[in-house]
Amino acid sequence: MSIYITGDTHGMVDWEKLNTRKLPDQKHMDPGRDFLIVAGDFAGVWDGGDYDAYVQKVYNKRKFTTLFIDGNHENHDLLDKYPVEEWNGGKVHKISDHIIHLMRGQVFEIDGIKFFTMGGAESTDKDLRKEGESWWAREMPSDEEYEEALRNLEVVNFKVDIVITHCAPEGYIGNHLAGKVIRSRNRLTEFFDSLITEHGLEFNHWYFGHYHRDLDWDRFSLVFGRVLPLV
């Protein structure tokens, strides 16, 4: 089994990182046992029409199963229409046999590795988008999703191996990305801070996308153009 992680793919816009030249290992992968995780802004569920059909067809032909958390640039209304299923201990939307949306506030166990997933982020370009067509209010978690995240983490005593989010904890943005990215302090980035400072969340590594850069600090990694092996 192998697991890889990458950042935003934005439908077809930024998916060239997944070609066989940049990810040659996929030639020997198997969707029944190997996974690629997209850390938000997958955007393969976008218009409910021909665009989605083409994007999903391409992913379904790949030699791995694609797992993704949602970012801010997703059609959340369409995602919410999929039935909720349970997969490896957490809630998912199964887009197809080989494309799975890992829902917010969930803990999954894959081959003995515990993952905490919390999608969502706040768009900084909402004024350039149209609600219901290119921007959706559900980009940010609901009260219930924050509560569910805390409940699920409590079950595992706030101990996981890997955290996957779209945006970063507020403290890490302020320390490492201040002045480098356009963003706003918000409830979600502060919630991530509180998991560490108030709840003592233990983890081996935290991966996030959103900021369109590739950087590493201690146990945190910002991924965009890279495809990193986890297992």
N, C-alpha and C positions, 0 to 999 in steps of 0.2 A: 504494500500500500504506500502511496505517496500523496502528500498534500502540499499545494503551492498557494501563494497568496499574491494578489496584485491590487492596484488601485483602480480608480474610475475607468470604466470602459465607454460610458455614454453611448450605448447602442453600438453603432458602427464607427463612431467618431474616433475613439481611442482604443480600438481593439487590435491594432497591428502588433502590439506587444505580445499577442498570443499566437503569432505565426510560428511555423516550425523552425525558422531560423533563430528566433529569439527564445523559443521554448522547445529545443530539439528533443527533450525527454519525452514529449507527448507521442512521439512515434512509437514508443514502447509502452504507452499507458493503456489502461482499461477502464472504461466508465463504471464498471462494476466494483472497482476497488480504489480508484484514484480520483482525487478531487482538486479543483481549482476554486479558491475563494476570492470573490471580488468585494473589496471593502467599501461598498457603496457606489451610487451612481452607475448602476448596471444598465438601466434604461432599456432593457429588452422587453419590458412590458410598458409600452408608451402610447400607442394609438389604437390598440385593439384591432388593427387591420393588417394590410399587406406588409408594412414596415416590421411589425412585431413578428409576423409569420416568417419573414426572411431571416431576421436576426436569430430567432429561436431555431430555425432549421439549421443554420450554420453551427450553432452551439450543440445542437443535438447530434451532429455528425462528428463532433470532436471526441477524442479518445479519453475523455475524462468527464466526470459529472461536475457541473458548475454550481457552486453554492454562492449566494450573494446576500449581503445585508443591503437594506435600502439606504440611499443617500437622500439629499434634498431634491436632486433632479431625477425624480421618478414620478410616474403617474400613480399616486397612492390610491386614488379612487379605484383604478383597475385592479391593483394588487389586493385591495380589501375585498374584492368580489370573489377571489379564489377561496374555496373551502379551506378551513384550518385543519391540518393533519398533525399527527405526532410523528417525529422522526428522531431517532437517536436521543430521546429524552427531552426534546423541546418541541415547540410549535413551529410549523412551517406552512408556507404556501407552495404546493407542488405545481410548478408551472408546466413541467413535463417530466418524463422519467429521468431526464438528465439535467434538469434545471430546477433548482430548489431555492426558494426565498427563506432565509433564516430570520425569523421574526424578532421583534424587539424584546429585550429583557429575558432572553432564554439562555439556558445552560445545556449544551449538547456534549455528548461523549462520543468521540470517534476514535476507535482503536485505542481506547484507554486514555485519550487526551481530552481534558475538559476545556470547552470553549464557552466563553460568555459573549453574547452578541447583543449589540444595542445600536440599531440603525437610527437614521434621522440626522438632520442638521438644519441650520437656518440659512436660507439663501440671502446673499447680499445683493442680488440683482433682481429682486422681486418687481421693482419699478419698471424693468424692461420686459417683463413677462406678463402673460394674461392668465388670471386664475381659472382653473379648469381646463386650460389648454397647454400651458407650459410651466405652470406653477400650481402647487396644491397645498392647502393649509395643513394637511396631514404630514407635511415634511417634518414637523416637530412632534415628539411623543406626547401622548395624552397622560393625564393623571394616572389612569389605570395602568398604563405601560410602565411608568416609573415605579408604581407600587408592585407590579408583577416582577419587575427586575429585582427589587429588594427581597421579595419573598423567595424567588428562585435562588438567589445568591445565599440567602440565609440557610437554605436546605443543605448547601455544600460548605457551610461555615465561612463564606466569603473567601473560598480558596479555589482558584481555577488555574489552568496552565496558560491559556492564551485568551486575551481580550481582543475583540474585533469591533471597532466602531467606525463611523464615518468621520466625525470630528474628534478633536483631542480634548483632554482635560484642560480646564482653563489655565491652570498653573504652567503647564508645558507650552501652551500657546504664548503666554506672556513672557516666559523665560527664553524661548527659542525662536518664536515666529513674530515677535513684536516688530511692527514696521515692515515686515516682509510680505504679509498677506492681508487682503481685505477681509475683515471678519468682524463679528460683534460678540460681545460677552452675552451669554444667554443661559437659560435655565439648564440646558443639556450639558454645556461645557462645565457649568458649576456642579451639576449632579455627578459628573465623572470625577471631579475633584473630591467631592464628599465621599465617594466610594473608598478613596484612599485615605483621606484625613479623618473621617468620622467612623467608617466601618472597617478600616484596616484591611481592605481588599488585598489578598495575596495573589500574585500572578508571576509567571516567568517572563512573558513578553506581551506587549500591547501594540497592536497594529491599527493604523487608521489611514484614510485616504483624504479626500476633500480639498487639500491645499495645493495639489498639482506640483508636488516636489518629491524628491527622494532624499530622505535624511534619516539618520540614526542617532539616538541619544540614549545611552545606558540601556534600559529595557524597553524603550519606545522606538517605533519605526514608523515613519511617514512613507507611504508607498504610492507611487503613481506610474512611472514608466518601467518599473522593475517587476519581475516575477520571481518571488523568493521561495525557495523550498522550506517548508516547515518540518516535513518528515520525509 
